[in-house]
Every structure is written in structure tokens, then in C-alpha cells.
Amino acid sequence: MASGSSGLLDFWLVKLLQSAFFPESPYLTVRIISGVFAALGIAFVFPIISLVVFDVCLWIWRLYSVNRNAYLQRQQQEQHQQQLLREQRRVLRKQQEQEQQEQHRSKTSTGKPPATSNS
């Protein structure tokens, strides 16, 4: 029984390999050979296409990074200008407060209210 099953297995294996490597139809053989050559011809196109796609991706990334750097620089300049404006306002407020304190001191040191003209 074992020799019969191995004989059947050998038959199917031989039949499968024969149909894979030596098809009965010459049309199928020609199609396989032309398919191999077409695949070899197309194989050189894929690296070129991948390089073009990679180059386009790098170009887009570079444009994005340049615009982002310019945006960040503009934002930093605006923040710096805002800080300068805040500092100037703070200094002006401080000067105004000092002037008001000096005026208040001068009024209280004389003891008399400022003269008003009642004509």
C-alpha cells in the first residue's frame, strides 16, 4: 500500500513539474517567455519611478521646512516686538506713577491746596 501511494505522489509531482516547466500548449510557453522579458524590461523602470517620487517628496518637505522656518522667525520677531512694547509701557507707567507721587508730595508738603483763581 505504501508503494502505491508513493507512486501516486510521484505521478502527481512529475505531472505538476512537467506542466509548470513544459506546458503542452506552445502559446502558453510563448506567453511565459514574453512575460519574463516584459517583467525584466519593467524592472528597470521601478527604481527610476521610486527616485522621482523620492525627489518630489524631498522637494515638498524642503518647501515646507523653509516656510516653517520663516514662519517661526516671524513669530519670534513679533514676540520680541511685543515684549519691547510691554517694557516701554511698563516704564511709562512707572514714570507716570513717580510723577503723580511727586505732585502729591509737593501738594502735601506745602500744606495748602493749589491756588485756584476765583475772579
Buried (B, 14 or more C-beta within 10 A) or exposed (E): EEEEEEEEEEEEEEEEEEEEEEBEEEEEEEEEEEEEEEEEEEEEEEEEEEEEEEEEEEEEEEEEEEEEEEEEEEEEEEEEEEEEEEEEEEEEEEEEEEEEEEEEEEEEEEEEEEEEEEE
